Amino acid sequence: MKRSLPFLLLAALALPAAAADFPPPGRGGPMRVAMLSDGGTFSDNGFNQNCREGIEELMYAGAPLYIQFVETFSPGNFERKLAAFAERDYRLLIGVGYRMAPAIQAVSAEYPRTLFACVDGDYEDIPHNVWALTFQVDECSFPAGYLAAAWADLQDPGDPAVAFVGGTDCESVNQFVTGFRNGAAHYNAVKGKQVRILGGYVGAFDDFEGGKRLASEYLDDGADVIFGVGSISGNGGIAAAKEYGKWAIGVDTDQYYTLADQQDILLTSCLKRMDRAVSQVVTAAIENQFWGGTRYIGNLANHGVGLAPFHDFETQIPERLQKELVDLQRRILEGAVSTGWPGKKTK
């Protein structure tokens, strides 16, 4: 039987976004942690939800935490909300999304004894009380692009095509897209094929219908596999692939478990293990081992990114292709194959 969330977490979740009226525990009680989303909900079956799950796992394990989850939709409110929690002596504030980075930089300077972490946020000079959580997602989207191209070639050899449906045109999405496009192009190069590579951006992360419309354009143009890389908007693209009787690749979390209606068309998902990174940060704060002023880099080497299982396609994807994907990831790790993403940080 699944255990219930501890009372403190349930109470926090029941509050409106500001959550200003609920008195947090006094000093010496559970560590106060607030997680703020950037333009999305914590039930998006992807990016934000995966970050939330990193904290929930600790709660299930009995970690001494008092949690607030806050959904913020306007960058104009980020600093105000972060400062409000810092004023109330919250120990750790976690911003989810790259747009949170400037606000965290500003507020962390005003509250130097408060700890901050930013998922997908990065800095040239990381403040001493900030932990930047970054991910080399090109390392998993490159083999995903190779798989998409190979599958399209197997299913539609006359005119194979793949397409990505992105949320907004930003670095965190483009890192996925660059790996995916170059992985598909790598398949063409090593196999002497001409799989077409399509794709574009919805312009938002929360536009499910917009994602469906954009994906439908590519499906009408012959796309066989849709890469949904844009939270709820990307999920709309995956839903369109289902309606067209085609295939898709998920992103961020193993979407086989979060998109039940599209399970039977998902070849795999690009895993961005934000839950692990968040759990590591919170645990470090509890144990007074917080690595402020540093950068966490999730990659293939530390299992911070990767490919989800093939699930229903385990026996349908040829064994030869599966071995090629394993070898491709090994060669990326060794530096023998470049994903094409520029300026990777190594520390």
C-alpha positions in Angstrom: 0.0 0.0 0.0 1.4 3.4 -0.9 2.1 5.5 2.2 0.5 8.8 2.8 2.6 12.0 2.7 3.5 13.3 6.1 1.0 15.9 7.5 3.4 18.8 7.2 3.7 18.3 3.4 0.0 17.8 3.0 -0.8 21.0 4.9 1.6 22.9 2.7 0.2 21.6 -0.5 -3.3 22.6 0.4 -2.4 26.2 0.7 -2.6 28.8 -2.1 0.6 29.8 -3.9 1.7 32.5 -1.5 1.2 30.2 1.5 1.9 33.2 3.8 -0.7 32.5 6.5 0.5 29.0 7.6 3.0 29.4 10.4 6.1 27.3 9.8 7.6 25.2 12.7 9.7 27.0 15.2 13.5 26.9 15.3 14.9 23.4 16.0 12.0 21.7 14.2 12.1 20.3 10.6 14.2 22.1 8.1 12.1 24.6 6.1 12.3 24.1 2.3 10.4 26.0 -0.4 10.3 24.9 -4.0 9.1 27.5 -6.6 8.2 26.6 -10.2 8.8 28.8 -13.2 5.7 29.0 -15.3 4.3 25.6 -14.7 2.5 23.3 -12.3 3.9 20.5 -10.1 1.5 18.1 -11.8 2.8 18.5 -15.4 3.8 14.8 -15.8 7.4 16.0 -16.5 9.8 18.7 -15.6 8.3 20.3 -12.5 6.7 17.1 -11.2 10.0 15.3 -11.4 11.7 18.0 -9.2 8.9 17.7 -6.7 9.3 14.0 -6.6 12.9 14.4 -5.5 11.7 16.0 -2.3 8.7 13.7 -1.8 11.0 10.6 -1.8 12.9 12.2 1.1 9.6 12.8 2.9 8.5 9.2 2.5 11.8 8.2 4.0 11.2 10.3 7.0 13.5 13.2 6.4 12.8 16.1 8.9 11.4 18.6 6.4 8.7 21.2 6.3 7.9 21.8 2.6 6.1 24.5 0.6 5.5 24.0 -3.1 4.7 27.3 -4.9 3.6 27.7 -8.5 4.8 31.0 -9.9 3.9 32.1 -13.4 5.4 35.6 -13.8 9.1 36.4 -13.6 8.1 39.7 -12.1 7.1 37.9 -8.9 10.2 35.7 -8.5 12.3 38.0 -6.4 9.4 39.0 -4.2 8.4 35.4 -3.4 11.9 34.2 -2.8 12.6 37.1 -0.5 9.3 36.4 1.4 10.5 32.9 2.2 14.0 34.0 3.1 12.5 36.6 5.5 10.6 33.7 7.2 13.9 31.9 7.9 13.4 29.1 5.3 16.7 27.3 5.2 16.7 26.2 1.5 14.9 27.8 -1.5 14.9 25.8 -4.7 13.9 27.6 -8.0 12.8 25.3 -10.8 13.6 26.7 -14.3 16.3 28.8 -16.0 14.3 32.0 -15.6 14.7 31.7 -11.9 18.4 32.2 -12.1 18.6 36.1 -12.1 16.1 36.3 -9.2 18.0 33.8 -7.2 21.3 35.6 -7.8 19.7 38.9 -6.6 18.0 37.5 -3.5 20.9 35.3 -2.5 23.0 38.4 -2.2 20.5 40.0 0.2 20.2 36.8 2.3 23.7 35.3 2.4 22.9 32.9 5.2 20.0 31.3 3.2 20.8 28.4 0.9 19.5 28.4 -2.7 19.5 26.0 -5.6 18.4 26.5 -9.2 17.4 23.7 -11.5 18.6 24.6 -15.0 20.0 27.9 -13.8 23.6 28.6 -14.3 26.1 31.5 -13.6 29.5 32.6 -14.7 30.3 33.2 -11.1 28.1 31.1 -8.8 27.2 32.9 -5.6 28.6 31.3 -2.4 25.2 30.2 -1.1 23.8 28.9 -4.5 24.1 25.4 -5.9 23.5 25.4 -9.7 21.9 22.2 -11.0 22.7 21.6 -14.7 22.3 18.7 -17.0 24.1 17.5 -20.2 20.8 16.4 -21.8 22.4 16.4 -25.2 24.1 13.2 -24.1 20.8 11.4 -23.9 18.9 13.2 -26.7 21.7 12.3 -29.2 21.1 8.5 -28.9 17.3 9.3 -28.8 17.6 11.1 -32.1 19.5 8.1 -33.5 16.8 5.8 -32.3 14.0 8.0 -33.8 15.7 8.1 -37.2 16.4 4.3 -37.2 12.8 3.6 -36.2 11.4 5.9 -38.8 13.6 4.2 -41.4 12.4 0.8 -40.3 8.7 1.7 -40.3 8.6 4.1 -43.4 11.6 3.3 -45.6 10.1 5.2 -48.5 10.1 8.6 -46.8 11.3 8.4 -43.1 11.0 11.6 -41.1 11.4 12.7 -37.4 10.3 15.9 -35.7 10.7 17.7 -32.4 8.0 19.8 -30.7 9.7 22.3 -28.4 8.3 24.5 -25.7 10.1 27.8 -26.0 13.3 28.6 -27.9 15.6 28.6 -25.0 18.9 27.0 -24.0 17.4 24.2 -21.8 15.2 23.1 -24.7 17.8 23.7 -27.4 20.3 21.4 -25.7 17.8 18.6 -26.0 17.0 19.6 -29.6 20.6 19.9 -30.7 21.4 16.4 -29.4 18.3 15.0 -31.0 18.9 16.6 -34.4 22.6 15.6 -34.5 21.8 12.1 -33.4 19.3 11.7 -36.3 21.9 13.2 -38.6 24.5 10.8 -37.3 22.3 7.9 -38.2 22.0 9.3 -41.7 25.8 9.6 -41.9 26.8 6.2 -40.7 23.9 4.4 -42.5 23.9 6.4 -45.8 20.3 7.3 -45.2 18.2 10.4 -45.8 15.8 10.6 -42.8 14.2 14.0 -42.8 14.5 16.1 -39.6 11.7 18.5 -38.9 10.8 20.6 -35.8 9.8 23.9 -34.2 8.7 25.7 -31.1 5.3 26.2 -29.6 6.4 29.4 -27.8 5.2 28.2 -24.4 5.6 25.3 -22.0 1.9 25.1 -21.0 0.1 25.0 -24.4 -1.1 21.4 -24.9 -3.3 22.3 -27.8 -0.5 24.3 -29.4 1.8 21.3 -29.1 -0.8 19.1 -30.8 -1.3 21.6 -33.7 2.4 22.0 -34.3 3.0 18.2 -34.2 0.1 17.7 -36.6 1.8 19.9 -39.1 4.9 17.7 -39.0 2.8 14.5 -39.0 0.9 15.7 -42.1 4.3 16.3 -43.7 5.2 12.7 -43.0 6.9 12.7 -39.6 7.0 9.2 -38.1 8.4 9.9 -34.7 7.7 13.0 -32.5 10.1 14.2 -29.8 8.0 16.1 -27.3 10.5 18.5 -25.6 8.5 21.2 -23.8 6.6 20.0 -20.7 2.8 20.2 -21.3 3.3 21.6 -24.9 5.5 18.6 -25.7 2.9 16.3 -24.2 0.5 17.7 -26.7 2.9 16.7 -29.5 3.0 13.2 -28.1 -0.8 13.1 -28.0 -0.9 14.1 -31.7 1.5 11.3 -32.6 -0.9 8.8 -30.9 -3.9 10.2 -32.9 -2.0 9.7 -36.1 -0.9 6.2 -35.3 2.7 7.2 -35.1 5.4 7.0 -32.4 7.0 9.4 -29.9 9.9 9.9 -27.5 9.3 11.5 -24.1 11.5 13.8 -22.1 12.6 14.7 -18.5 11.0 11.7 -16.8 10.0 8.2 -18.0 6.8 9.3 -19.5 5.6 5.7 -20.0 4.4 6.0 -16.4 3.1 9.6 -16.6 1.3 9.6 -20.0 -0.9 6.5 -19.6 -2.9 7.2 -22.8 0.3 7.2 -24.9 2.2 4.3 -23.4 1.8 2.1 -26.4 3.6 4.6 -28.8 6.5 5.7 -26.6 9.7 4.2 -27.8 11.6 5.6 -24.8 12.2 8.9 -22.9 15.2 11.1 -22.4 15.7 11.0 -18.6 16.8 14.2 -16.9 17.2 13.1 -13.3 16.2 16.3 -11.6 14.7 14.3 -8.8 18.1 12.8 -7.9 19.8 16.2 -8.1 17.1 17.8 -5.9 17.3 15.0 -3.4 21.1 15.4 -3.2 20.8 19.1 -2.6 18.2 18.8 0.2 20.1 15.9 1.9 23.3 18.0 1.8 21.4 20.9 3.4 20.1 18.7 6.2 23.6 17.3 6.9 25.3 20.7 6.7 27.2 19.6 3.6 25.7 22.1 1.2 28.1 22.8 -1.7 27.3 26.5 -2.3 29.2 28.2 -5.1 29.4 25.0 -7.1 27.7 23.4 -10.1 26.1 20.0 -10.2 26.4 18.5 -13.7 24.1 15.6 -14.5 25.5 13.5 -17.3 25.7 9.9 -18.6 28.8 9.2 -16.4 26.9 9.9 -13.1 23.5 8.7 -14.4 22.1 12.2 -14.2 20.8 11.7 -17.7 20.0 8.7 -19.8 17.5 6.7 -21.8 14.4 5.1 -20.2 13.7 1.5 -20.9 11.9 0.6 -24.2 9.0 -1.0 -22.3 6.4 -2.2 -24.9 9.1 -1.9 -27.7 11.7 -4.0 -25.9 11.1 -6.9 -28.3 10.2 -4.8 -31.3 13.4 -2.7 -31.5 15.9 -4.9 -33.2 18.7 -6.3 -31.0 21.2 -4.9 -33.5 19.8 -1.4 -33.0 19.8 -1.7 -29.2 23.4 -2.7 -29.2 24.2 0.3 -31.4 22.5 2.6 -28.9 24.6 1.1 -26.0 27.8 1.6 -28.1 26.8 5.1 -29.0 26.4 6.1 -25.4 29.8 4.5 -24.6 31.4 6.5 -27.4 29.9 9.7 -26.1 31.3 9.0 -22.7 34.7 8.4 -24.2 34.6 11.5 -26.2 34.8 9.6 -29.5 31.4 11.0 -30.6 30.4 14.7 -30.2 26.8 15.6 -29.6 27.4 19.0 -31.1 26.4 20.9 -28.1 28.9 23.8 -27.6 30.6 25.1 -24.5 30.1 22.2 -22.0 31.1 23.0 -18.5 33.0 20.3 -16.6 33.0 21.5 -13.1 
